[in-house]
Amino acid sequence: MKKEDRIKVYEKYNGKCAYCGRDIAFKDMQVDHYYPRSNGSYAKTFGIDINSFDNLMPSCRRCNHYKRAELPEHFRTQMKTLHKRLMKIYIVKVAVDYGIIELKPFDGVFYFEREVN
């Protein structure tokens, strides 16, 4: 991808990850395909240009890694159930008991959806 195109993607949400909303440095930004390249049949069905600017999202490494090549709604479901899966881990339960961390469910709205509305 050309540097000027990467800059446009980076600026799309003012240097923030489109999913979690954390600030990301330009050098650390990963460009995510909201509708993944690996699922070309989905793109054809819905008439999506996989490499269009609208489909390219600035992403932090963690969100891009966790989303992988999944469809957006699968990623949303994964995030909405993350707190339940974390509570199955013994040390997380200890941290919650001691007030070190507080787990709360993801409301299902990604940062870029808050920004648009």
ROFIMAR-924878 format. One record per residue (C-alpha): residue in three letters; x negated, y negated, z; residue number from 1. Coordinates in steps of 0.1 Angstrom, whole numbers, plus 5000, padded with zeros to 4 digits. Layout:
N
@rest:Ala | c1:X | c2:Y | c3:Z | nr:NUM $
...
! end
This chain:
117
@rest:Met | c1:5000 | c2:5000 | c3:5000 | nr:1 $
@rest:Lys | c1:4987 | c2:4965 | c3:4992 | nr:2 $
@rest:Lys | c1:4977 | c2:4943 | c3:5021 | nr:3 $
@rest:Glu | c1:5003 | c2:4916 | c3:5012 | nr:4 $
@rest:Asp | c1:5030 | c2:4943 | c3:5013 | nr:5 $
@rest:Arg | c1:5018 | c2:4955 | c3:5047 | nr:6 $
@rest:Ile | c1:5019 | c2:4919 | c3:5059 | nr:7 $
@rest:Lys | c1:5055 | c2:4915 | c3:5048 | nr:8 $
@rest:Val | c1:5065 | c2:4947 | c3:5066 | nr:9 $
@rest:Tyr | c1:5046 | c2:4935 | c3:5097 | nr:10 $
@rest:Glu | c1:5064 | c2:4902 | c3:5096 | nr:11 $
@rest:Lys | c1:5098 | c2:4918 | c3:5091 | nr:12 $
@rest:Tyr | c1:5104 | c2:4919 | c3:5129 | nr:13 $
@rest:Asn | c1:5078 | c2:4893 | c3:5140 | nr:14 $
@rest:Gly | c1:5051 | c2:4917 | c3:5148 | nr:15 $
@rest:Lys | c1:5073 | c2:4941 | c3:5168 | nr:16 $
@rest:Cys | c1:5080 | c2:4977 | c3:5164 | nr:17 $
@rest:Ala | c1:5114 | c2:4981 | c3:5146 | nr:18 $
@rest:Tyr | c1:5124 | c2:5009 | c3:5169 | nr:19 $
@rest:Cys | c1:5112 | c2:5001 | c3:5205 | nr:20 $
@rest:Gly | c1:5105 | c2:4964 | c3:5201 | nr:21 $
@rest:Arg | c1:5071 | c2:4964 | c3:5216 | nr:22 $
@rest:Asp | c1:5045 | c2:4939 | c3:5202 | nr:23 $
@rest:Ile | c1:5021 | c2:4957 | c3:5178 | nr:24 $
@rest:Ala | c1:4988 | c2:4943 | c3:5164 | nr:25 $
@rest:Phe | c1:4987 | c2:4943 | c3:5126 | nr:26 $
@rest:Lys | c1:4957 | c2:4967 | c3:5126 | nr:27 $
@rest:Asp | c1:4977 | c2:4991 | c3:5147 | nr:28 $
@rest:Met | c1:5010 | c2:4989 | c3:5128 | nr:29 $
@rest:Gln | c1:5022 | c2:5020 | c3:5110 | nr:30 $
@rest:Val | c1:5046 | c2:5017 | c3:5081 | nr:31 $
@rest:Asp | c1:5075 | c2:5041 | c3:5086 | nr:32 $
@rest:His | c1:5100 | c2:5051 | c3:5060 | nr:33 $
@rest:Tyr | c1:5133 | c2:5047 | c3:5078 | nr:34 $
@rest:Tyr | c1:5147 | c2:5073 | c3:5054 | nr:35 $
@rest:Pro | c1:5117 | c2:5097 | c3:5051 | nr:36 $
@rest:Arg | c1:5098 | c2:5104 | c3:5019 | nr:37 $
@rest:Ser | c1:5100 | c2:5141 | c3:5026 | nr:38 $
@rest:Asn | c1:5137 | c2:5141 | c3:5023 | nr:39 $
@rest:Gly | c1:5141 | c2:5130 | c3:4987 | nr:40 $
@rest:Ser | c1:5175 | c2:5147 | c3:4983 | nr:41 $
@rest:Tyr | c1:5190 | c2:5124 | c3:5010 | nr:42 $
@rest:Ala | c1:5176 | c2:5094 | c3:4992 | nr:43 $
@rest:Lys | c1:5191 | c2:5106 | c3:4958 | nr:44 $
@rest:Thr | c1:5225 | c2:5113 | c3:4974 | nr:45 $
@rest:Phe | c1:5228 | c2:5078 | c3:4989 | nr:46 $
@rest:Gly | c1:5209 | c2:5060 | c3:4961 | nr:47 $
@rest:Ile | c1:5181 | c2:5048 | c3:4984 | nr:48 $
@rest:Asp | c1:5147 | c2:5038 | c3:4969 | nr:49 $
@rest:Ile | c1:5124 | c2:5054 | c3:4994 | nr:50 $
@rest:Asn | c1:5096 | c2:5028 | c3:4989 | nr:51 $
@rest:Ser | c1:5119 | c2:4997 | c3:4988 | nr:52 $
@rest:Phe | c1:5111 | c2:4970 | c3:5014 | nr:53 $
@rest:Asp | c1:5144 | c2:4976 | c3:5031 | nr:54 $
@rest:Asn | c1:5134 | c2:5012 | c3:5038 | nr:55 $
@rest:Leu | c1:5099 | c2:5003 | c3:5052 | nr:56 $
@rest:Met | c1:5098 | c2:4996 | c3:5089 | nr:57 $
@rest:Pro | c1:5069 | c2:4983 | c3:5111 | nr:58 $
@rest:Ser | c1:5063 | c2:5009 | c3:5137 | nr:59 $
@rest:Cys | c1:5041 | c2:5015 | c3:5167 | nr:60 $
@rest:Arg | c1:5021 | c2:5048 | c3:5166 | nr:61 $
@rest:Arg | c1:5043 | c2:5064 | c3:5193 | nr:62 $
@rest:Cys | c1:5076 | c2:5057 | c3:5176 | nr:63 $
@rest:Asn | c1:5063 | c2:5067 | c3:5142 | nr:64 $
@rest:His | c1:5049 | c2:5099 | c3:5157 | nr:65 $
@rest:Tyr | c1:5080 | c2:5108 | c3:5176 | nr:66 $
@rest:Lys | c1:5104 | c2:5100 | c3:5147 | nr:67 $
@rest:Arg | c1:5082 | c2:5120 | c3:5123 | nr:68 $
@rest:Ala | c1:5099 | c2:5128 | c3:5090 | nr:69 $
@rest:Glu | c1:5133 | c2:5130 | c3:5105 | nr:70 $
@rest:Leu | c1:5165 | c2:5112 | c3:5094 | nr:71 $
@rest:Pro | c1:5174 | c2:5081 | c3:5114 | nr:72 $
@rest:Glu | c1:5203 | c2:5097 | c3:5132 | nr:73 $
@rest:His | c1:5183 | c2:5127 | c3:5143 | nr:74 $
@rest:Phe | c1:5157 | c2:5103 | c3:5158 | nr:75 $
@rest:Arg | c1:5185 | c2:5084 | c3:5176 | nr:76 $
@rest:Thr | c1:5199 | c2:5116 | c3:5190 | nr:77 $
@rest:Gln | c1:5164 | c2:5126 | c3:5202 | nr:78 $
@rest:Met | c1:5160 | c2:5092 | c3:5220 | nr:79 $
@rest:Lys | c1:5195 | c2:5094 | c3:5235 | nr:80 $
@rest:Thr | c1:5187 | c2:5127 | c3:5252 | nr:81 $
@rest:Leu | c1:5151 | c2:5119 | c3:5262 | nr:82 $
@rest:His | c1:5159 | c2:5110 | c3:5298 | nr:83 $
@rest:Lys | c1:5176 | c2:5144 | c3:5303 | nr:84 $
@rest:Arg | c1:5146 | c2:5163 | c3:5289 | nr:85 $
@rest:Leu | c1:5122 | c2:5143 | c3:5310 | nr:86 $
@rest:Met | c1:5142 | c2:5152 | c3:5342 | nr:87 $
@rest:Lys | c1:5134 | c2:5189 | c3:5335 | nr:88 $
@rest:Ile | c1:5097 | c2:5181 | c3:5342 | nr:89 $
@rest:Tyr | c1:5089 | c2:5186 | c3:5379 | nr:90 $
@rest:Ile | c1:5064 | c2:5158 | c3:5383 | nr:91 $
@rest:Val | c1:5089 | c2:5134 | c3:5367 | nr:92 $
@rest:Lys | c1:5115 | c2:5144 | c3:5393 | nr:93 $
@rest:Val | c1:5089 | c2:5136 | c3:5420 | nr:94 $
@rest:Ala | c1:5082 | c2:5102 | c3:5405 | nr:95 $
@rest:Val | c1:5119 | c2:5094 | c3:5404 | nr:96 $
@rest:Asp | c1:5123 | c2:5106 | c3:5440 | nr:97 $
@rest:Tyr | c1:5096 | c2:5083 | c3:5452 | nr:98 $
@rest:Gly | c1:5109 | c2:5053 | c3:5432 | nr:99 $
@rest:Ile | c1:5077 | c2:5053 | c3:5410 | nr:100 $
@rest:Ile | c1:5098 | c2:5054 | c3:5378 | nr:101 $
@rest:Glu | c1:5134 | c2:5050 | c3:5370 | nr:102 $
@rest:Leu | c1:5149 | c2:5069 | c3:5341 | nr:103 $
@rest:Lys | c1:5178 | c2:5055 | c3:5322 | nr:104 $
@rest:Pro | c1:5195 | c2:5066 | c3:5291 | nr:105 $
@rest:Phe | c1:5187 | c2:5050 | c3:5257 | nr:106 $
@rest:Asp | c1:5218 | c2:5030 | c3:5246 | nr:107 $
@rest:Gly | c1:5214 | c2:5042 | c3:5210 | nr:108 $
@rest:Val | c1:5205 | c2:5008 | c3:5196 | nr:109 $
@rest:Phe | c1:5170 | c2:5003 | c3:5180 | nr:110 $
@rest:Tyr | c1:5153 | c2:4970 | c3:5182 | nr:111 $
@rest:Phe | c1:5159 | c2:4961 | c3:5146 | nr:112 $
@rest:Glu | c1:5196 | c2:4967 | c3:5151 | nr:113 $
@rest:Arg | c1:5196 | c2:4942 | c3:5180 | nr:114 $
@rest:Glu | c1:5177 | c2:4917 | c3:5159 | nr:115 $
@rest:Val | c1:5201 | c2:4919 | c3:5129 | nr:116 $
@rest:Asn | c1:5233 | c2:4915 | c3:5150 | nr:117 $
! end
